[in-house]
């Protein structure tokens, strides 16, 4: 039996609200890189999901961890996430973090303290 290493965050520490009907807020894709709970994500046209760089604009937030080439579940729309639960890329400036939050808002994901 495979051992799964747990991240330091849980789903409940990241997501404050998501649409309960038919898991509307969630989406699924293939992890192009290792992903941890709370990572900000970008979704490629082919469905590959990867963690953003400091200069990128996110369109989703990971809610379950995934190894590269495995399925990953993420919040893609109509949700509220906890700002303390987000993993910003290393070296992100305050302005870049504001831009990332704006990118999430454009996707229908609100960030709250």
DOMIVEX-472092 format. One record per atom (N, C-alpha, C): residue in one letter; x, y negated, z. Coordinates in steps of 0.1 Angstrom, whole numbers. Layout:
<pts>
resn:X:Y:Z
A:X:Y:Z
...
</pts>
This chain:
<pts>
resn:X:Y:Z
X:8:12:0
X:0:0:0
X:9:-12:0
X:6:-22:-9
X:14:-34:-10
X:11:-43:2
X:22:-50:6
X:21:-60:17
X:19:-74:11
X:9:-81:16
X:6:-95:11
X:11:-105:21
X:20:-114:17
X:25:-124:26
X:15:-135:27
X:11:-139:39
X:1:-150:41
X:8:-164:40
X:0:-173:34
X:5:-187:34
X:2:-193:47
X:7:-205:49
X:5:-212:62
X:-9:-219:62
X:-17:-218:52
X:-30:-225:51
X:-41:-214:48
X:-53:-218:53
X:-65:-210:50
X:-74:-218:41
X:-83:-211:34
X:-93:-218:26
X:-100:-229:34
X:-104:-226:46
X:-112:-235:54
X:-104:-248:58
X:-91:-247:57
X:-82:-259:59
X:-81:-268:47
X:-85:-263:36
X:-84:-270:23
X:-98:-275:19
X:-107:-267:18
X:-121:-270:13
X:-130:-274:24
X:-135:-287:22
X:-146:-291:32
X:-160:-288:27
X:-161:-289:14
X:-174:-286:8
X:-172:-281:-7
X:-180:-271:-10
X:-181:-267:-24
X:-195:-263:-27
X:-199:-264:-39
X:-213:-261:-43
X:-215:-246:-40
X:-225:-242:-32
X:-228:-228:-28
X:-235:-220:-39
X:-241:-226:-48
X:-249:-219:-58
X:-240:-212:-69
X:-240:-199:-69
X:-232:-192:-79
X:-218:-195:-80
X:-212:-200:-69
X:-198:-203:-69
X:-194:-214:-80
X:-203:-223:-82
X:-202:-233:-92
X:-189:-241:-92
X:-184:-244:-80
X:-172:-252:-78
X:-159:-244:-82
X:-159:-231:-82
X:-147:-223:-85
X:-146:-219:-99
X:-133:-217:-102
X:-130:-211:-116
X:-118:-202:-113
X:-115:-194:-124
X:-104:-184:-123
X:-95:-185:-135
X:-83:-182:-133
X:-73:-181:-144
X:-62:-173:-141
X:-52:-172:-150
X:-40:-164:-148
X:-29:-173:-143
X:-23:-169:-132
X:-12:-177:-126
X:1:-177:-135
X:5:-188:-140
X:17:-189:-148
X:30:-189:-138
X:27:-194:-126
X:38:-195:-116
X:32:-190:-103
X:40:-188:-92
X:35:-185:-79
X:27:-197:-74
X:16:-194:-68
X:6:-204:-64
X:2:-201:-49
X:2:-212:-41
X:-2:-211:-27
X:-14:-219:-24
X:-21:-215:-14
X:-33:-222:-10
X:-30:-237:-8
X:-38:-246:-15
X:-36:-260:-13
X:-28:-266:-24
X:-22:-258:-33
X:-14:-264:-44
X:-23:-271:-54
X:-18:-282:-59
X:-24:-289:-70
X:-21:-283:-83
X:-31:-281:-92
X:-29:-273:-104
X:-32:-280:-116
X:-26:-275:-127
X:-30:-279:-141
X:-33:-267:-148
X:-43:-268:-157
X:-49:-257:-164
X:-45:-259:-179
X:-38:-249:-184
X:-34:-250:-199
X:-46:-246:-207
X:-45:-249:-220
X:-56:-246:-229
X:-59:-231:-230
X:-48:-223:-228
X:-50:-209:-229
X:-55:-202:-216
X:-57:-211:-206
X:-62:-206:-193
X:-51:-203:-183
X:-39:-205:-186
X:-28:-203:-177
X:-28:-214:-166
X:-26:-211:-154
X:-27:-220:-143
X:-13:-222:-137
X:-8:-234:-135
X:5:-236:-128
X:4:-248:-119
X:14:-249:-110
X:15:-259:-100
X:20:-272:-108
X:15:-283:-104
X:19:-296:-111
X:33:-300:-106
X:39:-309:-115
X:51:-316:-111
X:47:-330:-105
X:56:-337:-99
X:52:-350:-93
X:46:-360:-103
X:50:-359:-115
X:45:-369:-125
X:32:-364:-132
X:27:-352:-129
X:15:-347:-136
X:2:-351:-129
X:-9:-349:-136
X:-22:-352:-131
X:-29:-338:-129
X:-33:-336:-116
X:-39:-323:-114
X:-54:-323:-118
X:-59:-310:-121
X:-73:-309:-124
X:-80:-299:-116
X:-72:-293:-106
X:-78:-283:-97
X:-69:-281:-84
X:-75:-274:-74
X:-68:-271:-62
X:-69:-256:-59
X:-58:-250:-57
X:-58:-236:-54
X:-64:-233:-41
X:-73:-222:-40
X:-79:-218:-28
X:-75:-204:-24
X:-68:-197:-32
X:-62:-184:-29
X:-49:-183:-35
X:-39:-177:-28
X:-26:-176:-34
X:-25:-165:-45
X:-15:-166:-53
X:-13:-157:-64
X:1:-156:-68
X:5:-145:-72
X:19:-143:-77
X:18:-146:-92
X:29:-148:-99
X:30:-151:-113
X:23:-139:-120
X:16:-142:-131
X:9:-132:-139
X:-3:-125:-133
X:-8:-130:-121
X:-20:-125:-115
X:-31:-135:-115
X:-43:-130:-113
X:-55:-139:-113
X:-54:-149:-101
X:-59:-161:-103
X:-59:-171:-92
X:-73:-177:-92
X:-78:-180:-80
X:-90:-187:-79
X:-87:-201:-74
X:-95:-211:-80
X:-92:-225:-77
X:-105:-233:-77
X:-105:-244:-70
X:-116:-254:-70
X:-114:-262:-82
X:-125:-263:-91
X:-123:-270:-104
X:-133:-282:-105
X:-144:-282:-96
X:-154:-293:-98
X:-163:-293:-86
X:-170:-304:-84
X:-181:-306:-74
X:-177:-301:-61
X:-167:-307:-55
X:-162:-302:-42
X:-155:-314:-34
X:-153:-312:-21
X:-146:-321:-13
X:-134:-313:-6
X:-122:-318:-8
X:-111:-311:-1
X:-104:-320:9
X:-98:-314:19
X:-91:-321:30
X:-77:-326:25
X:-75:-339:27
X:-62:-344:22
X:-50:-337:29
X:-52:-333:42
X:-41:-327:49
X:-39:-313:44
X:-48:-307:37
X:-46:-293:31
X:-40:-293:18
X:-37:-304:12
X:-31:-304:-2
X:-16:-303:-1
X:-10:-295:-10
X:4:-294:-11
X:9:-303:-23
X:13:-315:-19
X:18:-324:-30
X:32:-319:-34
X:36:-321:-47
X:49:-317:-52
X:60:-324:-44
X:71:-318:-42
X:82:-324:-35
X:87:-336:-42
X:90:-347:-34
X:94:-359:-40
X:83:-368:-45
X:71:-365:-43
X:60:-374:-47
X:60:-387:-40
X:59:-398:-47
X:58:-411:-41
X:43:-414:-37
X:41:-424:-29
X:27:-428:-25
X:19:-431:-38
X:25:-438:-47
X:17:-441:-60
X:14:-429:-68
X:23:-419:-68
X:20:-407:-75
X:9:-399:-68
X:9:-399:-55
X:-1:-392:-47
X:-15:-398:-50
X:-15:-412:-51
X:-28:-419:-54
X:-33:-415:-68
X:-23:-414:-77
X:-27:-409:-91
X:-32:-395:-91
X:-26:-386:-83
X:-31:-373:-82
X:-45:-372:-76
X:-47:-380:-66
X:-61:-380:-60
X:-71:-385:-70
X:-67:-395:-78
X:-76:-401:-89
X:-78:-390:-99
X:-68:-382:-103
X:-70:-371:-112
X:-80:-361:-107
X:-79:-358:-94
X:-89:-348:-89
X:-103:-354:-89
X:-104:-367:-86
X:-117:-374:-86
X:-123:-373:-100
X:-115:-375:-110
X:-120:-375:-124
X:-125:-361:-127
X:-119:-350:-121
X:-124:-337:-123
X:-136:-333:-114
X:-140:-343:-106
X:-152:-340:-97
X:-148:-335:-83
X:-136:-336:-79
X:-131:-332:-66
X:-127:-344:-58
X:-134:-346:-47
X:-131:-357:-38
X:-121:-353:-28
X:-112:-362:-24
X:-102:-359:-13
X:-106:-368:-2
X:-107:-362:10
X:-111:-369:22
X:-101:-366:34
X:-99:-375:43
X:-91:-373:55
X:-99:-364:65
</pts>
